[in-house]
Amino acid sequence: MEINDAIKLENQLCFPLYAASRLVTKCYQPVLDSLGITYPQYLVLMVLWETDSVSLTVLSQKLMLQSNTLTPLLKRMQETGLVERVRSLKDERSIVISLTEKGSALKEKAPVLRAQLSDNLGVSLEEINQLKSLLDKLIFNLNK
């Protein structure tokens, strides 16, 4: 029985995206481990390093994650002293996530992650920018 080329694993877009995502995240892992954070926690911190505080709704939109996925993650981050979660004074239904001093301090160590990733990818900065541009376009089109 011959498999149709259209359904072979090596001809799928989804598999190299999945595999690349796992492998890129793995490149971050040693530095993240040394900081005591997970990759999803790092994503949350990157958003907060830009703004200091943000509503759960905005964080959910930026990370393209449902609030029910973010809530346990944010609770763990609060327990480890990286963020604070408080109800908005303007709208009690809204939760505001803010950095603590400990969470802010990790920002200084973030460039190490980027350098480590660049060292491990084996592609040029131009290729990284091209790939990011294509992925941004793909994500935009899929979110329509």
C-alpha positions in Angstrom: 0.0 0.0 0.0 1.6 3.3 -1.1 1.0 6.4 1.0 -0.1 9.5 -0.9 2.7 12.2 -0.9 0.2 14.8 0.5 -0.1 12.9 3.8 3.5 12.0 4.4 5.0 13.5 7.6 8.0 15.0 5.7 5.6 16.9 3.4 3.6 18.6 6.2 4.1 22.2 7.4 2.8 21.4 10.9 5.5 19.0 11.8 8.6 21.2 11.2 6.9 24.0 13.0 6.2 21.7 15.9 9.6 20.2 16.0 11.4 23.6 15.6 9.3 25.1 18.4 10.3 22.3 20.7 13.9 22.4 19.8 14.2 26.2 20.1 12.5 26.1 23.5 15.0 23.4 24.5 17.8 25.8 23.6 16.5 28.2 26.2 16.1 25.6 28.9 19.5 25.6 30.6 19.4 29.4 31.1 15.7 29.3 32.2 16.6 26.5 34.7 19.4 28.6 36.1 16.8 31.5 36.6 14.3 29.1 38.1 11.6 29.8 35.5 9.8 27.9 32.8 9.5 29.0 29.2 5.8 30.0 29.5 6.8 32.1 32.6 9.5 33.7 30.5 6.9 34.7 27.9 4.8 36.3 30.6 7.8 38.2 32.0 8.7 39.5 28.5 5.3 41.1 28.2 5.6 42.6 31.7 9.1 43.9 31.1 7.6 46.0 28.3 4.7 47.4 30.4 5.3 46.7 34.1 1.6 45.7 34.5 -1.1 44.5 32.2 -4.7 43.1 32.5 -5.2 39.4 32.3 -7.2 40.0 29.1 -4.4 41.8 27.4 -1.8 39.3 28.5 -4.1 36.5 27.1 -4.3 38.3 23.8 -0.6 39.0 23.5 0.4 35.4 24.3 -2.5 33.9 22.4 -3.4 31.8 25.4 -6.8 31.4 27.1 -7.1 32.9 30.6 -7.8 29.4 32.0 -4.4 28.4 30.8 -2.7 31.6 32.2 -4.4 31.6 35.6 -2.5 28.6 37.1 0.7 29.8 35.5 0.3 33.2 37.1 -0.6 31.7 40.4 2.7 29.8 40.4 4.5 33.0 39.4 2.9 34.9 42.3 3.8 32.1 44.7 7.5 32.4 43.7 7.4 36.1 44.0 7.7 37.1 40.3 4.3 38.8 39.8 1.4 40.2 41.7 -2.2 39.7 40.7 -4.8 42.2 41.9 -8.3 43.1 41.0 -8.5 46.4 39.0 -9.8 49.4 40.9 -11.6 50.5 37.7 -13.3 47.2 37.0 -13.5 44.5 39.7 -14.0 41.8 37.0 -10.5 42.6 35.6 -7.3 41.2 37.1 -4.1 43.2 36.7 -0.8 41.4 36.6 2.3 43.4 37.8 6.0 42.7 38.1 7.6 42.4 41.6 11.1 43.5 42.2 12.2 39.9 41.8 10.4 39.7 38.4 11.9 43.0 37.3 15.4 41.9 38.3 15.3 39.0 35.9 15.1 41.4 33.0 18.9 42.1 33.4 19.6 38.4 32.7 17.4 38.1 29.6 20.1 39.0 27.1 21.9 35.8 28.0 18.9 33.9 26.7 19.0 35.6 23.4 22.8 35.1 23.0 22.5 31.4 23.9 19.7 31.0 21.3 21.7 32.8 18.6 24.7 30.6 19.3 22.6 27.4 19.0 20.5 28.1 15.9 23.2 27.9 13.2 21.5 30.5 11.0 22.3 34.1 10.2 20.6 37.1 11.7 19.1 37.8 8.2 17.7 34.3 8.1 16.2 34.7 11.6 14.5 37.9 10.5 13.2 36.3 7.3 11.8 33.3 9.3 10.2 35.6 11.9 8.6 37.7 9.2 7.1 34.6 7.6 5.9 33.3 10.9 4.4 36.6 11.8 2.5 36.6 8.5 1.3 33.0 9.0 0.1 33.8 12.6 -1.7 37.0 11.4 -3.4 35.0 8.6 -4.4 32.2 10.9 -5.9 34.7 13.4 -8.2 36.3 10.9 
